[in-house]
Amino acid sequence: MRLPEDVESVLNVRGEKAAIALLCRQHEMSRGAAMAWVAACSGWRLPVVAKPLSKVKIAALLTGAFVAGMLLAALEKLF
């Protein structure tokens, strides 16, 4: 679905932030919905919310889970 003409002209002239503000103000949309619509109708990308985990962090999590499992197994044998 295309953007309204007024929003599309603002997008071309003033940019994404102004188009999002116009959608929120005049067309009574939420900010998230306006961002998604502008992103879908233009080449603009949505902001990255979370950074991916690095290999070191994944290895640390797996090692921690392994050690916790071994500790629980040892405690079960004791009691």
PDB file with SEQRES, HELIX, SHEET and CRYST1 records, atoms N, CA, C and O in Angstrom:
SEQRES   1 A   79  MET ARG LEU PRO GLU ASP VAL GLU SER VAL LEU ASN VAL          
SEQRES   2 A   79  ARG GLY GLU LYS ALA ALA ILE ALA LEU LEU CYS ARG GLN          
SEQRES   3 A   79  HIS GLU MET SER ARG GLY ALA ALA MET ALA TRP VAL ALA          
SEQRES   4 A   79  ALA CYS SER GLY TRP ARG LEU PRO VAL VAL ALA LYS PRO          
SEQRES   5 A   79  LEU SER LYS VAL LYS ILE ALA ALA LEU LEU THR GLY ALA          
SEQRES   6 A   79  PHE VAL ALA GLY MET LEU LEU ALA ALA LEU GLU LYS LEU          
SEQRES   7 A   79  PHE                                                          
HELIX    1 AA1 GLU A    5  ARG A   14  1                                  10    
HELIX    2 AA2 GLU A   16  GLN A   26  1                                  11    
HELIX    3 AA3 ARG A   31  CYS A   41  1                                  11    
HELIX    4 AA4 LYS A   55  LEU A   78  1                                  24    
CRYST1    1.000    1.000    1.000  90.00  90.00  90.00 P 1           1          
ATOM      1  N   MET A   1       0.838  -1.173   0.000  1.00  0.00           N  
ATOM      2  CA  MET A   1       0.000   0.000   0.000  1.00  0.00           C  
ATOM      3  C   MET A   1       0.888   1.242   0.000  1.00  0.00           C  
ATOM      4  O   MET A   1       1.846   1.332   0.767  1.00  0.00           O  
ATOM      5  N   ARG A   2       0.569   2.166  -0.840  1.00  0.00           N  
ATOM      6  CA  ARG A   2       1.378   3.375  -0.965  1.00  0.00           C  
ATOM      7  C   ARG A   2       1.070   4.373   0.142  1.00  0.00           C  
ATOM      8  O   ARG A   2      -0.001   4.358   0.748  1.00  0.00           O  
ATOM      9  N   LEU A   3       2.037   5.230   0.382  1.00  0.00           N  
ATOM     10  CA  LEU A   3       1.842   6.323   1.332  1.00  0.00           C  
ATOM     11  C   LEU A   3       0.900   7.360   0.733  1.00  0.00           C  
ATOM     12  O   LEU A   3       0.821   7.486  -0.489  1.00  0.00           O  
ATOM     13  N   PRO A   4       0.181   8.105   1.578  1.00  0.00           N  
ATOM     14  CA  PRO A   4      -0.615   9.206   1.058  1.00  0.00           C  
ATOM     15  C   PRO A   4       0.282  10.223   0.342  1.00  0.00           C  
ATOM     16  O   PRO A   4       1.472  10.322   0.641  1.00  0.00           O  
ATOM     17  N   GLU A   5      -0.283  10.967  -0.590  1.00  0.00           N  
ATOM     18  CA  GLU A   5       0.514  11.889  -1.407  1.00  0.00           C  
ATOM     19  C   GLU A   5       1.253  12.924  -0.565  1.00  0.00           C  
ATOM     20  O   GLU A   5       2.423  13.210  -0.818  1.00  0.00           O  
ATOM     21  N   ASP A   6       0.571  13.489   0.442  1.00  0.00           N  
ATOM     22  CA  ASP A   6       1.226  14.505   1.261  1.00  0.00           C  
ATOM     23  C   ASP A   6       2.420  13.932   2.014  1.00  0.00           C  
ATOM     24  O   ASP A   6       3.450  14.593   2.145  1.00  0.00           O  
ATOM     25  N   VAL A   7       2.283  12.713   2.505  1.00  0.00           N  
ATOM     26  CA  VAL A   7       3.368  12.069   3.243  1.00  0.00           C  
ATOM     27  C   VAL A   7       4.504  11.714   2.292  1.00  0.00           C  
ATOM     28  O   VAL A   7       5.675  11.869   2.637  1.00  0.00           O  
ATOM     29  N   GLU A   8       4.165  11.241   1.104  1.00  0.00           N  
ATOM     30  CA  GLU A   8       5.196  10.888   0.133  1.00  0.00           C  
ATOM     31  C   GLU A   8       6.009  12.113  -0.291  1.00  0.00           C  
ATOM     32  O   GLU A   8       7.227  12.028  -0.446  1.00  0.00           O  
ATOM     33  N   SER A   9       5.338  13.243  -0.475  1.00  0.00           N  
ATOM     34  CA  SER A   9       6.071  14.456  -0.850  1.00  0.00           C  
ATOM     35  C   SER A   9       6.958  14.938   0.292  1.00  0.00           C  
ATOM     36  O   SER A   9       8.078  15.392   0.055  1.00  0.00           O  
ATOM     37  N   VAL A  10       6.467  14.843   1.533  1.00  0.00           N  
ATOM     38  CA  VAL A  10       7.289  15.216   2.690  1.00  0.00           C  
ATOM     39  C   VAL A  10       8.480  14.276   2.816  1.00  0.00           C  
ATOM     40  O   VAL A  10       9.577  14.712   3.163  1.00  0.00           O  
ATOM     41  N   LEU A  11       8.277  12.983   2.536  1.00  0.00           N  
ATOM     42  CA  LEU A  11       9.366  12.007   2.589  1.00  0.00           C  
ATOM     43  C   LEU A  11      10.461  12.367   1.596  1.00  0.00           C  
ATOM     44  O   LEU A  11      11.646  12.300   1.923  1.00  0.00           O  
ATOM     45  N   ASN A  12      10.071  12.746   0.391  1.00  0.00           N  
ATOM     46  CA  ASN A  12      11.056  13.084  -0.631  1.00  0.00           C  
ATOM     47  C   ASN A  12      11.777  14.394  -0.331  1.00  0.00           C  
ATOM     48  O   ASN A  12      12.958  14.537  -0.648  1.00  0.00           O  
ATOM     49  N   VAL A  13      11.074  15.353   0.278  1.00  0.00           N  
ATOM     50  CA  VAL A  13      11.656  16.669   0.503  1.00  0.00           C  
ATOM     51  C   VAL A  13      12.401  16.754   1.836  1.00  0.00           C  
ATOM     52  O   VAL A  13      13.540  17.218   1.884  1.00  0.00           O  
ATOM     53  N   ARG A  14      11.760  16.307   2.913  1.00  0.00           N  
ATOM     54  CA  ARG A  14      12.309  16.528   4.248  1.00  0.00           C  
ATOM     55  C   ARG A  14      12.857  15.287   4.938  1.00  0.00           C  
ATOM     56  O   ARG A  14      13.579  15.403   5.928  1.00  0.00           O  
ATOM     57  N   GLY A  15      12.527  14.099   4.430  1.00  0.00           N  
ATOM     58  CA  GLY A  15      13.111  12.885   4.997  1.00  0.00           C  
ATOM     59  C   GLY A  15      12.137  12.041   5.789  1.00  0.00           C  
ATOM     60  O   GLY A  15      10.953  12.354   5.914  1.00  0.00           O  
ATOM     61  N   GLU A  16      12.691  10.938   6.329  1.00  0.00           N  
ATOM     62  CA  GLU A  16      11.879   9.938   7.007  1.00  0.00           C  
ATOM     63  C   GLU A  16      11.257  10.443   8.297  1.00  0.00           C  
ATOM     64  O   GLU A  16      10.084  10.182   8.564  1.00  0.00           O  
ATOM     65  N   LYS A  17      12.029  11.163   9.100  1.00  0.00           N  
ATOM     66  CA  LYS A  17      11.510  11.632  10.388  1.00  0.00           C  
ATOM     67  C   LYS A  17      10.306  12.544  10.207  1.00  0.00           C  
ATOM     68  O   LYS A  17       9.330  12.455  10.952  1.00  0.00           O  
ATOM     69  N   ALA A  18      10.381  13.410   9.226  1.00  0.00           N  
ATOM     70  CA  ALA A  18       9.266  14.327   8.978  1.00  0.00           C  
ATOM     71  C   ALA A  18       8.037  13.565   8.464  1.00  0.00           C  
ATOM     72  O   ALA A  18       6.908  13.898   8.825  1.00  0.00           O  
ATOM     73  N   ALA A  19       8.249  12.554   7.632  1.00  0.00           N  
ATOM     74  CA  ALA A  19       7.130  11.758   7.130  1.00  0.00           C  
ATOM     75  C   ALA A  19       6.466  10.978   8.258  1.00  0.00           C  
ATOM     76  O   ALA A  19       5.241  10.866   8.299  1.00  0.00           O  
ATOM     77  N   ILE A  20       7.261  10.443   9.169  1.00  0.00           N  
ATOM     78  CA  ILE A  20       6.717   9.715  10.315  1.00  0.00           C  
ATOM     79  C   ILE A  20       5.925  10.665  11.206  1.00  0.00           C  
ATOM     80  O   ILE A  20       4.833  10.328  11.665  1.00  0.00           O  
ATOM     81  N   ALA A  21       6.477  11.849  11.449  1.00  0.00           N  
ATOM     82  CA  ALA A  21       5.774  12.843  12.268  1.00  0.00           C  
ATOM     83  C   ALA A  21       4.451  13.242  11.636  1.00  0.00           C  
ATOM     84  O   ALA A  21       3.455  13.413  12.338  1.00  0.00           O  
ATOM     85  N   LEU A  22       4.430  13.392  10.321  1.00  0.00           N  
ATOM     86  CA  LEU A  22       3.201  13.761   9.624  1.00  0.00           C  
ATOM     87  C   LEU A  22       2.158  12.648   9.722  1.00  0.00           C  
ATOM     88  O   LEU A  22       0.978  12.929   9.934  1.00  0.00           O  
ATOM     89  N   LEU A  23       2.571  11.407   9.572  1.00  0.00           N  
ATOM     90  CA  LEU A  23       1.635  10.290   9.719  1.00  0.00           C  
ATOM     91  C   LEU A  23       1.054  10.232  11.128  1.00  0.00           C  
ATOM     92  O   LEU A  23      -0.133   9.961  11.310  1.00  0.00           O  
ATOM     93  N   CYS A  24       1.897  10.488  12.116  1.00  0.00           N  
ATOM     94  CA  CYS A  24       1.421  10.460  13.503  1.00  0.00           C  
ATOM     95  C   CYS A  24       0.454  11.606  13.775  1.00  0.00           C  
ATOM     96  O   CYS A  24      -0.571  11.416  14.430  1.00  0.00           O  
ATOM     97  N   ARG A  25       0.774  12.780  13.280  1.00  0.00           N  
ATOM     98  CA  ARG A  25      -0.002  13.974  13.581  1.00  0.00           C  
ATOM     99  C   ARG A  25      -1.304  14.042  12.785  1.00  0.00           C  
ATOM    100  O   ARG A  25      -2.375  14.172  13.377  1.00  0.00           O  
ATOM    101  N   GLN A  26      -1.236  13.959  11.476  1.00  0.00           N  
ATOM    102  CA  GLN A  26      -2.412  14.180  10.648  1.00  0.00           C  
ATOM    103  C   GLN A  26      -3.243  12.925  10.412  1.00  0.00           C  
ATOM    104  O   GLN A  26      -4.461  13.015  10.261  1.00  0.00           O  
ATOM    105  N   HIS A  27      -2.616  11.772  10.380  1.00  0.00           N  
ATOM    106  CA  HIS A  27      -3.339  10.549  10.072  1.00  0.00           C  
ATOM    107  C   HIS A  27      -3.570   9.685  11.308  1.00  0.00           C  
ATOM    108  O   HIS A  27      -4.064   8.563  11.200  1.00  0.00           O  
ATOM    109  N   GLU A  28      -3.210  10.209  12.493  1.00  0.00           N  
ATOM    110  CA  GLU A  28      -3.463   9.583  13.790  1.00  0.00           C  
ATOM    111  C   GLU A  28      -2.959   8.142  13.871  1.00  0.00           C  
ATOM    112  O   GLU A  28      -3.682   7.241  14.296  1.00  0.00           O  
ATOM    113  N   MET A  29      -1.712   7.944  13.456  1.00  0.00           N  
ATOM    114  CA  MET A  29      -1.090   6.620  13.535  1.00  0.00           C  
ATOM    115  C   MET A  29      -0.127   6.585  14.711  1.00  0.00           C  
ATOM    116  O   MET A  29       0.380   7.619  15.145  1.00  0.00           O  
ATOM    117  N   SER A  30       0.118   5.385  15.219  1.00  0.00           N  
ATOM    118  CA  SER A  30       1.144   5.248  16.252  1.00  0.00           C  
ATOM    119  C   SER A  30       2.518   5.398  15.600  1.00  0.00           C  
ATOM    120  O   SER A  30       2.669   5.226  14.391  1.00  0.00           O  
ATOM    121  N   ARG A  31       3.507   5.720  16.419  1.00  0.00           N  
ATOM    122  CA  ARG A  31       4.856   5.939  15.885  1.00  0.00           C  
ATOM    123  C   ARG A  31       5.423   4.658  15.267  1.00  0.00           C  
ATOM    124  O   ARG A  31       6.048   4.706  14.208  1.00  0.00           O  
ATOM    125  N   GLY A  32       5.210   3.529  15.918  1.00  0.00           N  
ATOM    126  CA  GLY A  32       5.723   2.265  15.393  1.00  0.00           C  
ATOM    127  C   GLY A  32       5.099   1.889  14.058  1.00  0.00           C  
ATOM    128  O   GLY A  32       5.789   1.433  13.146  1.00  0.00           O  
ATOM    129  N   ALA A  33       3.785   2.085  13.950  1.00  0.00           N  
ATOM    130  CA  ALA A  33       3.110   1.774  12.695  1.00  0.00           C  
ATOM    131  C   ALA A  33       3.574   2.707  11.584  1.00  0.00           C  
ATOM    132  O   ALA A  33       3.758   2.285  10.442  1.00  0.00           O  
ATOM    133  N   ALA A  34       3.763   3.980  11.930  1.00  0.00           N  
ATOM    134  CA  ALA A  34       4.231   4.943  10.936  1.00  0.00           C  
ATOM    135  C   ALA A  34       5.649   4.605  10.475  1.00  0.00           C  
ATOM    136  O   ALA A  34       5.952   4.688   9.285  1.00  0.00           O  
ATOM    137  N   MET A  35       6.512   4.226  11.409  1.00  0.00           N  
ATOM    138  CA  MET A  35       7.882   3.840  11.046  1.00  0.00           C  
ATOM    139  C   MET A  35       7.879   2.628  10.125  1.00  0.00           C  
ATOM    140  O   MET A  35       8.624   2.585   9.146  1.00  0.00           O  
ATOM    141  N   ALA A  36       7.042   1.647  10.438  1.00  0.00           N  
ATOM    142  CA  ALA A  36       6.987   0.436   9.618  1.00  0.00           C  
ATOM    143  C   ALA A  36       6.465   0.745   8.221  1.00  0.00           C  
ATOM    144  O   ALA A  36       6.979   0.208   7.240  1.00  0.00           O  
ATOM    145  N   TRP A  37       5.446   1.608   8.115  1.00  0.00           N  
ATOM    146  CA  TRP A  37       4.879   1.940   6.818  1.00  0.00           C  
ATOM    147  C   TRP A  37       5.876   2.707   5.958  1.00  0.00           C  
ATOM    148  O   TRP A  37       6.024   2.432   4.767  1.00  0.00           O  
ATOM    149  N   VAL A  38       6.567   3.683   6.578  1.00  0.00           N  
ATOM    150  CA  VAL A  38       7.568   4.447   5.835  1.00  0.00           C  
ATOM    151  C   VAL A  38       8.716   3.537   5.415  1.00  0.00           C  
ATOM    152  O   VAL A  38       9.227   3.663   4.302  1.00  0.00           O  
ATOM    153  N   ALA A  39       9.125   2.624   6.289  1.00  0.00           N  
ATOM    154  CA  ALA A  39      10.212   1.701   5.959  1.00  0.00           C  
ATOM    155  C   ALA A  39       9.815   0.770   4.823  1.00  0.00           C  
ATOM    156  O   ALA A  39      10.638   0.460   3.962  1.00  0.00           O  
ATOM    157  N   ALA A  40       8.562   0.320   4.811  1.00  0.00           N  
ATOM    158  CA  ALA A  40       8.104  -0.596   3.775  1.00  0.00           C  
ATOM    159  C   ALA A  40       7.960   0.100   2.423  1.00  0.00           C  
ATOM    160  O   ALA A  40       8.150  -0.522   1.378  1.00  0.00           O  
ATOM    161  N   CYS A  41       7.625   1.383   2.446  1.00  0.00           N  
ATOM    162  CA  CYS A  41       7.370   2.103   1.193  1.00  0.00           C  
ATOM    163  C   CYS A  41       8.591   2.833   0.660  1.00  0.00           C  
ATOM    164  O   CYS A  41       8.545   3.386  -0.439  1.00  0.00           O  
ATOM    165  N   SER A  42       9.662   2.844   1.402  1.00  0.00           N  
ATOM    166  CA  SER A  42      10.881   3.498   0.931  1.00  0.00           C  
ATOM    167  C   SER A  42      12.044   2.540   1.126  1.00  0.00           C  
ATOM    168  O   SER A  42      11.864   1.424   1.614  1.00  0.00           O  
ATOM    169  N   GLY A  43      13.209   2.970   0.751  1.00  0.00           N  
ATOM    170  CA  GLY A  43      14.395   2.140   0.919  1.00  0.00           C  
ATOM    171  C   GLY A  43      14.968   2.239   2.308  1.00  0.00           C  
ATOM    172  O   GLY A  43      16.024   1.672   2.588  1.00  0.00           O  
ATOM    173  N   TRP A  44      14.285   2.955   3.187  1.00  0.00           N  
ATOM    174  CA  TRP A  44      14.762   3.201   4.539  1.00  0.00           C  
ATOM    175  C   TRP A  44      14.645   1.931   5.371  1.00  0.00           C  
ATOM    176  O   TRP A  44      13.637   1.230   5.284  1.00  0.00           O  
ATOM    177  N   ARG A  45      15.657   1.623   6.173  1.00  0.00           N  
ATOM    178  CA  ARG A  45      15.666   0.416   6.982  1.00  0.00           C  
ATOM    179  C   ARG A  45      15.204   0.713   8.396  1.00  0.00           C  
ATOM    180  O   ARG A  45      15.416   1.811   8.908  1.00  0.00           O  
ATOM    181  N   LEU A  46      14.570  -0.274   9.027  1.00  0.00           N  
ATOM    182  CA  LEU A  46      14.178  -0.147  10.426  1.00  0.00           C  
ATOM    183  C   LEU A  46      15.430  -0.200  11.307  1.00  0.00           C  
ATOM    184  O   LEU A  46      16.402  -0.865  10.950  1.00  0.00           O  
ATOM    185  N   PRO A  47      15.421   0.484  12.441  1.00  0.00           N  
ATOM    186  CA  PRO A  47      16.592   0.449  13.312  1.00  0.00           C  
ATOM    187  C   PRO A  47      16.794  -0.933  13.929  1.00  0.00           C  
ATOM    188  O   PRO A  47      15.832  -1.655  14.190  1.00  0.00           O  
ATOM    189  N   VAL A  48      18.049  -1.287  14.154  1.00  0.00           N  
ATOM    190  CA  VAL A  48      18.370  -2.571  14.765  1.00  0.00           C  
ATOM    191  C   VAL A  48      18.115  -2.461  16.258  1.00  0.00           C  
ATOM    192  O   VAL A  48      18.648  -1.572  16.921  1.00  0.00           O  
ATOM    193  N   VAL A  49      17.302  -3.361  16.785  1.00  0.00           N  
ATOM    194  CA  VAL A  49      16.917  -3.292  18.185  1.00  0.00           C  
ATOM    195  C   VAL A  49      17.974  -3.929  19.081  1.00  0.00           C  
ATOM    196  O   VAL A  49      18.355  -3.348  20.098  1.00  0.00           O  
ATOM    197  N   ALA A  50      18.443  -5.098  18.721  1.00  0.00           N  
ATOM    198  CA  ALA A  50      19.403  -5.807  19.556  1.00  0.00           C  
ATOM    199  C   ALA A  50      20.593  -6.254  18.713  1.00  0.00           C  
ATOM    200  O   ALA A  50      20.448  -6.642  17.553  1.00  0.00           O  
ATOM    201  N   LYS A  51      21.747  -6.189  19.314  1.00  0.00           N  
ATOM    202  CA  LYS A  51      22.950  -6.656  18.635  1.00  0.00           C  
ATOM    203  C   LYS A  51      23.025  -8.172  18.736  1.00  0.00           C  
ATOM    204  O   LYS A  51      22.605  -8.733  19.748  1.00  0.00           O  
ATOM    205  N   PRO A  52      23.547  -8.855  17.721  1.00  0.00           N  
ATOM    206  CA  PRO A  52      23.671 -10.312  17.800  1.00  0.00           C  
ATOM    207  C   PRO A  52      24.750 -10.718  18.808  1.00  0.00           C  
ATOM    208  O   PRO A  52      25.687  -9.963  19.069  1.00  0.00           O  
ATOM    209  N   LEU A  53      24.604 -11.900  19.358  1.00  0.00           N  
ATOM    210  CA  LEU A  53      25.596 -12.399  20.308  1.00  0.00           C  
ATOM    211  C   LEU A  53      26.875 -12.786  19.573  1.00  0.00           C  
ATOM    212  O   LEU A  53      26.838 -13.323  18.466  1.00  0.00           O  
ATOM    213  N   SER A  54      28.001 -12.503  20.211  1.00  0.00           N  
ATOM    214  CA  SER A  54      29.278 -12.893  19.610  1.00  0.00           C  
ATOM    215  C   SER A  54      29.560 -14.352  19.950  1.00  0.00           C  
ATOM    216  O   SER A  54      28.903 -14.939  20.810  1.00  0.00           O  
ATOM    217  N   LYS A  55      30.535 -14.924  19.271  1.00  0.00           N  
ATOM    218  CA  LYS A  55      30.892 -16.327  19.499  1.00  0.00           C  
ATOM    219  C   LYS A  55      31.413 -16.538  20.914  1.00  0.00           C  
ATOM    220  O   LYS A  55      31.197 -17.595  21.507  1.00  0.00           O  
ATOM    221  N   VAL A  56      32.094 -15.539  21.451  1.00  0.00           N  
ATOM    222  CA  VAL A  56      32.641 -15.657  22.808  1.00  0.00           C  
ATOM    223  C   VAL A  56      31.503 -15.727  23.825  1.00  0.00           C  
ATOM    224  O   VAL A  56      31.555 -16.526  24.760  1.00  0.00           O  
ATOM    225  N   LYS A  57      30.476 -14.896  23.648  1.00  0.00           N  
ATOM    226  CA  LYS A  57      29.345 -14.906  24.587  1.00  0.00           C  
ATOM    227  C   LYS A  57      28.576 -16.217  24.494  1.00  0.00           C  
ATOM    228  O   LYS A  57      28.144 -16.758  25.512  1.00  0.00           O  
ATOM    229  N   ILE A  58      28.402 -16.731  23.279  1.00  0.00           N  
ATOM    230  CA  ILE A  58      27.707 -18.009  23.113  1.00  0.00           C  
ATOM    231  C   ILE A  58      28.494 -19.129  23.777  1.00  0.00           C  
ATOM    232  O   ILE A  58      27.915 -19.986  24.444  1.00  0.00           O  
ATOM    233  N   ALA A  59      29.808 -19.125  23.599  1.00  0.00           N  
ATOM    234  CA  ALA A  59      30.655 -20.141  24.227  1.00  0.00           C  
ATOM    235  C   ALA A  59      30.582 -20.037  25.752  1.00  0.00           C  
ATOM    236  O   ALA A  59      30.531 -21.056  26.440  1.00  0.00           O  
ATOM    237  N   ALA A  60      30.576 -18.823  26.277  1.00  0.00           N  
ATOM    238  CA  ALA A  60      30.495 -18.635  27.726  1.00  0.00           C  
ATOM    239  C   ALA A  60      29.155 -19.141  28.266  1.00  0.00           C  
ATOM    240  O   ALA A  60      29.112 -19.767  29.324  1.00  0.00           O  
ATOM    241  N   LEU A  61      28.072 -18.874  27.550  1.00  0.00           N  
ATOM    242  CA  LEU A  61      26.758 -19.354  27.986  1.00  0.00           C  
ATOM    243  C   LEU A  61      26.682 -20.876  27.966  1.00  0.00           C  
ATOM    244  O   LEU A  61      26.165 -21.488  28.900  1.00  0.00           O  
ATOM    245  N   LEU A  62      27.195 -21.483  26.907  1.00  0.00           N  
ATOM    246  CA  LEU A  62      27.175 -22.941  26.827  1.00  0.00           C  
ATOM    247  C   LEU A  62      28.049 -23.582  27.898  1.00  0.00           C  
ATOM    248  O   LEU A  62      27.675 -24.599  28.483  1.00  0.00           O  
ATOM    249  N   THR A  63      29.211 -22.989  28.156  1.00  0.00           N  
ATOM    250  CA  THR A  63      30.101 -23.514  29.198  1.00  0.00           C  
ATOM    251  C   THR A  63      29.452 -23.377  30.568  1.00  0.00           C  
ATOM    252  O   THR A  63      29.531 -24.286  31.394  1.00  0.00           O  
ATOM    253  N   GLY A  64      28.814 -22.245  30.805  1.00  0.00           N  
ATOM    254  CA  GLY A  64      28.118 -22.041  32.080  1.00  0.00           C  
ATOM    255  C   GLY A  64      26.984 -23.033  32.273  1.00  0.00           C  
ATOM    256  O   GLY A  64      26.791 -23.543  33.376  1.00  0.00           O  
ATOM    257  N   ALA A  65      26.232 -23.312  31.218  1.00  0.00           N  
ATOM    258  CA  ALA A  65      25.146 -24.286  31.311  1.00  0.00           C  
ATOM    259  C   ALA A  65      25.702 -25.689  31.577  1.00  0.00           C  
ATOM    260  O   ALA A  65      25.128 -26.452  32.354  1.00  0.00           O  
ATOM    261  N   PHE A  66      26.809 -26.018  30.937  1.00  0.00           N  
ATOM    262  CA  PHE A  66      27.433 -27.331  31.150  1.00  0.00           C  
ATOM    263  C   PHE A  66      27.909 -27.475  32.595  1.00  0.00           C  
ATOM    264  O   PHE A  66      27.679 -28.507  33.226  1.00  0.00           O  
ATOM    265  N   VAL A  67      28.565 -26.450  33.115  1.00  0.00           N  
ATOM    266  CA  VAL A  67      29.081 -26.502  34.490  1.00  0.00           C  
ATOM    267  C   VAL A  67      27.919 -26.584  35.481  1.00  0.00           C  
ATOM    268  O   VAL A  67      27.995 -27.321  36.465  1.00  0.00           O  
ATOM    269  N   ALA A  68      26.855 -25.837  35.229  1.00  0.00           N  
ATOM    270  CA  ALA A  68      25.692 -25.896  36.122  1.00  0.00           C  
ATOM    271  C   ALA A  68      25.072 -27.288  36.100  1.00  0.00           C  
ATOM    272  O   ALA A  68      24.666 -27.800  37.144  1.00  0.00           O  
ATOM    273  N   GLY A  69      24.993 -27.903  34.930  1.00  0.00           N  
ATOM    274  CA  GLY A  69      24.466 -29.266  34.842  1.00  0.00           C  
ATOM    275  C   GLY A  69      25.327 -30.267  35.578  1.00  0.00           C  
ATOM    276  O   GLY A  69      24.811 -31.160  36.251  1.00  0.00           O  
ATOM    277  N   MET A  70      26.640 -30.124  35.455  1.00  0.00           N  
ATOM    278  CA  MET A  70      27.553 -31.027  36.163  1.00  0.00           C  
ATOM    279  C   MET A  70      27.426 -30.843  37.672  1.00  0.00           C  
ATOM    280  O   MET A  70      27.474 -31.816  38.424  1.00  0.00           O  
ATOM    281  N   LEU A  71      27.266 -29.608  38.112  1.00  0.00           N  
ATOM    282  CA  LEU A  71      27.116 -29.320  39.544  1.00  0.00           C  
ATOM    283  C   LEU A  71      25.825 -29.942  40.071  1.00  0.00           C  
ATOM    284  O   LEU A  71      25.820 -30.532  41.151  1.00  0.00           O  
ATOM    285  N   LEU A  72      24.746 -29.815  39.328  1.00  0.00           N  
ATOM    286  CA  LEU A  72      23.490 -30.425  39.751  1.00  0.00           C  
ATOM    287  C   LEU A  72      23.584 -31.940  39.802  1.00  0.00           C  
ATOM    288  O   LEU A  72      23.050 -32.565  40.718  1.00  0.00           O  
ATOM    289  N   ALA A  73      24.263 -32.540  38.819  1.00  0.00           N  
ATOM    290  CA  ALA A  73      24.439 -33.993  38.830  1.00  0.00           C  
ATOM    291  C   ALA A  73      25.260 -34.432  40.030  1.00  0.00           C  
ATOM    292  O   ALA A  73      24.958 -35.459  40.639  1.00  0.00           O  
ATOM    293  N   ALA A  74      26.276 -33.688  40.377  1.00  0.00           N  
ATOM    294  CA  ALA A  74      27.111 -34.028  41.552  1.00  0.00           C  
ATOM    295  C   ALA A  74      26.310 -33.886  42.834  1.00  0.00           C  
ATOM    296  O   ALA A  74      26.442 -34.711  43.738  1.00  0.00           O  
ATOM    297  N   LEU A  75      25.486 -32.859  42.929  1.00  0.00           N  
ATOM    298  CA  LEU A  75      24.662 -32.687  44.132  1.00  0.00           C  
ATOM    299  C   LEU A  75      23.627 -33.783  44.269  1.00  0.00           C  
ATOM    300  O   LEU A  75      23.322 -34.202  45.386  1.00  0.00           O  
ATOM    301  N   GLU A  76      23.076 -34.261  43.160  1.00  0.00           N  
ATOM    302  CA  GLU A  76      22.099 -35.349  43.220  1.00  0.00           C  
ATOM    303  C   GLU A  76      22.754 -36.641  43.728  1.00  0.00           C  
ATOM    304  O   GLU A  76      22.120 -37.420  44.440  1.00  0.00           O  
ATOM    305  N   LYS A  77      23.994 -36.862  43.370  1.00  0.00           N  
ATOM    306  CA  LYS A  77      24.678 -38.073  43.829  1.00  0.00           C  
ATOM    307  C   LYS A  77      24.978 -38.005  45.315  1.00  0.00           C  
ATOM    308  O   LYS A  77      24.974 -39.028  46.000  1.00  0.00           O  
ATOM    309  N   LEU A  78      25.242 -36.793  45.821  1.00  0.00           N  
ATOM    310  CA  LEU A  78      25.549 -36.638  47.238  1.00  0.00           C  
ATOM    311  C   LEU A  78      24.320 -36.844  48.104  1.00  0.00           C  
ATOM    312  O   LEU A  78      24.420 -37.397  49.199  1.00  0.00           O  
ATOM    313  N   PHE A  79      23.171 -36.412  47.633  1.00  0.00           N  
ATOM    314  CA  PHE A  79      21.966 -36.494  48.469  1.00  0.00           C  
ATOM    315  C   PHE A  79      21.057 -37.518  47.951  1.00  0.00           C  
ATOM    316  O   PHE A  79      19.986 -37.737  48.518  1.00  0.00           O  
TER     317      PHE A  79                                                      
END                                                                             
